[in-house]
Amino acid sequence: MTAQFSKKSEAWSARFSEPVSDLVKRYTASVFFDKRLAEVDIQGSLAHAQMLAQQQIISGEDLSAIRGGLQQIGNEIAEGSFEWLLDLEDVHLNIEKRLTELVGDAGKRLHTGRSRNDQVATDIRLYLRGAIDELTILLGDLRLALVDLAEQHADTILPGFTHMQVAQPVTFGHHLLAYVEMFGRDTERLADCRKRVNRLPLGAAALAGTTFPIDRELVAQLLGFDEVCFNSLDAVSDRDFAIEFCAAAALVMTHISRMSEELVIWMSPRVGFIDIADRFCTGSSIMPQKKNPDVPELARGKTGRVTGHLMCLLTLMKGQPLAYNKDNQEDKEPLFDTVDTLTDTLRIFADMARGITVKPAAMRAAALQGYATATDLADYLVKKGLPFRDAHEAVAHAVRCCVDKECDLADLTLEQLKAFSPLIEEDIYAVLTLEGSVAARDHVGGTAPRQVRLAIARVRAQLAR
């Protein structure tokens, strides 16, 4: 048995006079959560081996043996027959040990010119690149689900709110498109983050590079990286890309949480704007009438979880000197859980959006409360020549009158309206309707149904690219 793998299965046992305690093994091991990197670890090792052979650092026979052994290991992992050993600490040493068992010395030569430091950094980047690609697809699916719902309700009117008070009427389609825009920016942020993820650390070795004549650009090409990391110290110790991803993920979840809050409010019987399909809700253990919106409620809670992972990674890195430190082992669980949480949330929200039942009558009734067309009356007076501040004051008096009479502005007679401004004519009643209010905002970004449909067409064209 060589010093590389002793009977204790420790890669560095010859350096130490006593074995690592079982408690320390459990405390320092990462194999039971980083084994999800096995596929990308094998992918990176295949590219590294091909480069070593091309540079004549290992033989063609070694390359062939390594390829065959890694393929078998991949099959064993996929079938669930691979034995993960705590003594071997992590995914990398477990795979290397099994490879050596299968192909002998060729397996021992695979690690030539690299370290676990640049190996794990490469694995995480490969994993995260794939996760970003999947999340981008899921964001597109959620945006499409919201666009479909928005198109069905481009003319459906509901109250727009500021300070949770009725402000002005908008269309439900326009309201949904606000979230489509948010998730569009999230997609852009992930695409931008991917550029910095997609840089190759392999070849930095432990921290200073290697004395072997490696070809890092070849490995980058084989693995689909845009370029290499240009400083070996930074390459092995950088986790900016993971922090940046978690920041982007926290923003996605923040947008999810804002939408969740509205779904919960809208579904409340006191509001009754929508209903959520039964498969996304639960009942009560004691109150048989209850239908609780558990999915959006839980998503609000999981937003704190993802934000917490961002704080975890920022704190993890803040005190680390160059180069690699064992602290960085703690990057994986927050990162993995962020990916899992975001993936599951986006998938279920796209499905849930397709199961929303809209109640237009309740939305319209709510829009008729709170004098939502007061601004339209002010705009009408301005167009008649009254300065805006004077128009604002006149309408404020009109609203005060309606509050006292417990009626809407449109319920006032023409004579009553003229008491607030002689500029008001019979045509005012077209202005004070909900439909007239939304239709008048017919410009890019406005709530007019025509603009909503144009915005939907623009988003559909984006998603089709």
MOQUIQUI-V835566 format. One record per residue. N is the residue number from 1. RES is the residue in one letter. SS is DSSP state (helix for helix, strand for strand, loop for the rest). PSI is psi in whole degrees, -180 to 180 (* if undefined). Layout:
n & res & ss & psi
N & RES & SS & PSI
N & RES & SS & PSI
This chain:
n & res & ss & psi
1 & M & loop & 128
2 & T & loop & 172
3 & A & loop & -20
4 & Q & loop & -44
5 & F & loop & 103
6 & S & loop & 178
7 & K & loop & -18
8 & K & loop & 0
9 & S & loop & 38
10 & E & loop & 129
11 & A & loop & -13
12 & W & loop & 25
13 & S & helix & -27
14 & A & helix & -20
15 & R & helix & -21
16 & F & loop & 152
17 & S & loop & -10
18 & E & loop & 153
19 & P & loop & 157
20 & V & loop & 138
21 & S & loop & 157
22 & D & helix & -36
23 & L & helix & -44
24 & V & helix & -38
25 & K & helix & -48
26 & R & helix & -37
27 & Y & helix & -36
28 & T & helix & -14
29 & A & loop & 148
30 & S & loop & 0
31 & V & helix & -30
32 & F & helix & -5
33 & F & helix & -26
34 & D & helix & 1
35 & K & helix & -16
36 & R & helix & -12
37 & L & helix & 3
38 & A & helix & -45
39 & E & helix & -45
40 & V & helix & -28
41 & D & helix & -43
42 & I & helix & -42
43 & Q & helix & -46
44 & G & helix & -38
45 & S & helix & -37
46 & L & helix & -43
47 & A & helix & -41
48 & H & helix & -43
49 & A & helix & -41
50 & Q & helix & -41
51 & M & helix & -43
52 & L & helix & -40
53 & A & helix & -43
54 & Q & helix & -32
55 & Q & loop & 5
56 & Q & loop & 32
57 & I & loop & -33
58 & I & loop & 164
59 & S & loop & 165
60 & G & helix & -34
61 & E & helix & -41
62 & D & helix & -43
63 & L & helix & -45
64 & S & helix & -42
65 & A & helix & -43
66 & I & helix & -45
67 & R & helix & -46
68 & G & helix & -42
69 & G & helix & -43
70 & L & helix & -34
71 & Q & helix & -42
72 & Q & helix & -41
73 & I & helix & -42
74 & G & helix & -41
75 & N & helix & -42
76 & E & helix & -41
77 & I & helix & -44
78 & A & helix & -35
79 & E & helix & -13
80 & G & loop & 13
81 & S & loop & -4
82 & F & loop & 135
83 & E & loop & 114
84 & W & loop & 124
85 & L & loop & 126
86 & L & helix & -36
87 & D & helix & -27
88 & L & helix & 3
89 & E & loop & -50
90 & D & loop & 177
91 & V & helix & -36
92 & H & helix & -48
93 & L & helix & -32
94 & N & helix & -45
95 & I & helix & -42
96 & E & helix & -40
97 & K & helix & -45
98 & R & helix & -38
99 & L & helix & -42
100 & T & helix & -37
101 & E & helix & -37
102 & L & helix & -41
103 & V & helix & 5
104 & G & loop & -135
105 & D & helix & -29
106 & A & helix & -38
107 & G & helix & -34
108 & K & helix & -25
109 & R & helix & -15
110 & L & loop & -35
111 & H & loop & 3
112 & T & loop & 129
113 & G & loop & 10
114 & R & loop & 167
115 & S & loop & 163
116 & R & helix & -23
117 & N & helix & -49
118 & D & helix & -23
119 & Q & helix & -48
120 & V & helix & -36
121 & A & helix & -38
122 & T & helix & -44
123 & D & helix & -46
124 & I & helix & -40
125 & R & helix & -40
126 & L & helix & -45
127 & Y & helix & -47
128 & L & helix & -35
129 & R & helix & -45
130 & G & helix & -39
131 & A & helix & -41
132 & I & helix & -42
133 & D & helix & -41
134 & E & helix & -42
135 & L & helix & -34
136 & T & helix & -41
137 & I & helix & -42
138 & L & helix & -38
139 & L & helix & -40
140 & G & helix & -38
141 & D & helix & -40
142 & L & helix & -43
143 & R & helix & -40
144 & L & helix & -40
145 & A & helix & -41
146 & L & helix & -37
147 & V & helix & -42
148 & D & helix & -43
149 & L & helix & -39
150 & A & helix & -38
151 & E & helix & -37
152 & Q & helix & -24
153 & H & loop & 38
154 & A & loop & -24
155 & D & loop & -7
156 & T & loop & 125
157 & I & strand & 136
158 & L & strand & 164
159 & P & strand & 137
160 & G & strand & 146
161 & F & strand & 147
162 & T & strand & 143
163 & H & loop & 26
164 & M & loop & 20
165 & Q & strand & 147
166 & V & strand & 129
167 & A & strand & -72
168 & Q & strand & 154
169 & P & strand & 141
170 & V & strand & 174
171 & T & strand & 150
172 & F & helix & -36
173 & G & helix & -43
174 & H & helix & -41
175 & H & helix & -46
176 & L & helix & -36
177 & L & helix & -21
178 & A & helix & -41
179 & Y & helix & -34
180 & V & helix & -40
181 & E & helix & -44
182 & M & helix & -49
183 & F & helix & -24
184 & G & helix & -44
185 & R & helix & -36
186 & D & helix & -40
187 & T & helix & -42
188 & E & helix & -41
189 & R & helix & -41
190 & L & helix & -39
191 & A & helix & -40
192 & D & helix & -40
193 & C & helix & -39
194 & R & helix & -33
195 & K & helix & -38
196 & R & helix & -23
197 & V & helix & -37
198 & N & loop & 52
199 & R & strand & 138
200 & L & strand & 119
201 & P & loop & -24
202 & L & loop & 134
203 & G & loop & -16
204 & A & loop & -17
205 & A & loop & -138
206 & A & loop & -43
207 & L & loop & -20
208 & A & loop & 5
209 & G & loop & -168
210 & T & loop & 156
211 & T & loop & -9
212 & F & loop & 150
213 & P & loop & 67
214 & I & loop & 163
215 & D & loop & 92
216 & R & helix & -35
217 & E & helix & -36
218 & L & helix & -46
219 & V & helix & -42
220 & A & helix & -43
221 & Q & helix & -44
222 & L & helix & -34
223 & L & helix & 0
224 & G & loop & 22
225 & F & loop & 148
226 & D & loop & -35
227 & E & strand & 176
228 & V & strand & 161
229 & C & loop & 130
230 & F & loop & -2
231 & N & loop & 124
232 & S & helix & -37
233 & L & helix & -46
234 & D & helix & -36
235 & A & helix & -41
236 & V & helix & -22
237 & S & helix & -12
238 & D & loop & 131
239 & R & loop & 19
240 & D & helix & -40
241 & F & helix & -36
242 & A & helix & -40
243 & I & helix & -44
244 & E & helix & -41
245 & F & helix & -46
246 & C & helix & -32
247 & A & helix & -44
248 & A & helix & -40
249 & A & helix & -39
250 & A & helix & -35
251 & L & helix & -41
252 & V & helix & -47
253 & M & helix & -31
254 & T & helix & -42
255 & H & helix & -40
256 & I & helix & -42
257 & S & helix & -39
258 & R & helix & -44
259 & M & helix & -38
260 & S & helix & -43
261 & E & helix & -42
262 & E & helix & -40
263 & L & helix & -42
264 & V & helix & -45
265 & I & helix & -48
266 & W & helix & -32
267 & M & helix & -18
268 & S & loop & 136
269 & P & loop & -26
270 & R & loop & -19
271 & V & loop & -57
272 & G & loop & 34
273 & F & loop & -33
274 & I & strand & 171
275 & D & strand & 144
276 & I & strand & 138
277 & A & loop & 145
278 & D & helix & -31
279 & R & helix & -10
280 & F & helix & 9
281 & C & loop & 166
282 & T & strand & 169
283 & G & loop & -165
284 & S & loop & 148
285 & S & loop & -16
286 & I & loop & -28
287 & M & loop & 103
288 & P & loop & -17
289 & Q & loop & -10
290 & K & loop & 142
291 & K & loop & 102
292 & N & strand & 134
293 & P & loop & 69
294 & D & helix & -38
295 & V & helix & -53
296 & P & helix & -33
297 & E & helix & -45
298 & L & helix & -35
299 & A & helix & -38
300 & R & helix & -42
301 & G & helix & -41
302 & K & helix & -20
303 & T & helix & -41
304 & G & helix & -36
305 & R & helix & -47
306 & V & helix & -41
307 & T & helix & -37
308 & G & helix & -38
309 & H & helix & -37
310 & L & helix & -46
311 & M & helix & -37
312 & C & helix & -48
313 & L & helix & -38
314 & L & helix & -43
315 & T & helix & -37
316 & L & helix & -40
317 & M & helix & -16
318 & K & loop & -27
319 & G & loop & 13
320 & Q & loop & 126
321 & P & loop & 164
322 & L & loop & 143
323 & A & loop & -104
324 & Y & loop & 142
325 & N & loop & 154
326 & K & helix & -23
327 & D & helix & -36
328 & N & helix & -14
329 & Q & helix & -26
330 & E & helix & 2
331 & D & helix & -23
332 & K & helix & -48
333 & E & helix & -46
334 & P & helix & -40
335 & L & helix & -47
336 & F & helix & -44
337 & D & helix & -34
338 & T & helix & -46
339 & V & helix & -47
340 & D & helix & -46
341 & T & helix & -46
342 & L & helix & -41
343 & T & helix & -50
344 & D & helix & -41
345 & T & helix & -47
346 & L & helix & -40
347 & R & helix & -45
348 & I & helix & -32
349 & F & helix & -34
350 & A & helix & -42
351 & D & helix & -42
352 & M & helix & -38
353 & A & helix & -33
354 & R & loop & -10
355 & G & loop & 17
356 & I & strand & 130
357 & T & strand & 123
358 & V & strand & 143
359 & K & loop & 86
360 & P & helix & -36
361 & A & helix & -42
362 & A & helix & -38
363 & M & helix & -45
364 & R & helix & -43
365 & A & helix & -40
366 & A & helix & -36
367 & A & helix & -23
368 & L & loop & -7
369 & Q & loop & 149
370 & G & loop & 11
371 & Y & loop & 52
372 & A & loop & -20
373 & T & loop & 15
374 & A & helix & -40
375 & T & helix & -35
376 & D & helix & -38
377 & L & helix & -41
378 & A & helix & -45
379 & D & helix & -38
380 & Y & helix & -46
381 & L & helix & -37
382 & V & helix & -42
383 & K & helix & -21
384 & K & loop & -4
385 & G & loop & -3
386 & L & loop & 134
387 & P & loop & 147
388 & F & helix & -43
389 & R & helix & -37
390 & D & helix & -39
391 & A & helix & -42
392 & H & helix & -44
393 & E & helix & -40
394 & A & helix & -43
395 & V & helix & -36
396 & A & helix & -41
397 & H & helix & -38
398 & A & helix & -42
399 & V & helix & -41
400 & R & helix & -39
401 & C & helix & -43
402 & C & helix & -37
403 & V & helix & -44
404 & D & helix & -39
405 & K & helix & -9
406 & E & loop & 51
407 & C & loop & 174
408 & D & loop & 163
409 & L & helix & -39
410 & A & helix & -14
411 & D & helix & -15
412 & L & loop & 145
413 & T & loop & 163
414 & L & helix & -40
415 & E & helix & -41
416 & Q & helix & -40
417 & L & helix & -39
418 & K & helix & -22
419 & A & loop & -24
420 & F & loop & -23
421 & S & loop & 127
422 & P & loop & -10
423 & L & loop & -14
424 & I & loop & 130
425 & E & loop & -176
426 & E & loop & -29
427 & D & loop & -5
428 & I & helix & -29
429 & Y & helix & -28
430 & A & helix & -33
431 & V & helix & -35
432 & L & loop & -4
433 & T & loop & 153
434 & L & helix & -43
435 & E & helix & -41
436 & G & helix & -37
437 & S & helix & -49
438 & V & helix & -37
439 & A & helix & -28
440 & A & loop & -19
441 & R & loop & 61
442 & D & loop & 70
443 & H & loop & 168
444 & V & loop & 125
445 & G & loop & -5
446 & G & loop & 171
447 & T & loop & -1
448 & A & loop & 137
449 & P & helix & -37
450 & R & helix & -42
451 & Q & helix & -34
452 & V & helix & -44
453 & R & helix & -37
454 & L & helix & -40
455 & A & helix & -39
456 & I & helix & -43
457 & A & helix & -39
458 & R & helix & -44
459 & V & helix & -40
460 & R & helix & -38
461 & A & helix & -38
462 & Q & helix & -47
463 & L & helix & -24
464 & A & helix & -17
465 & R & loop & *
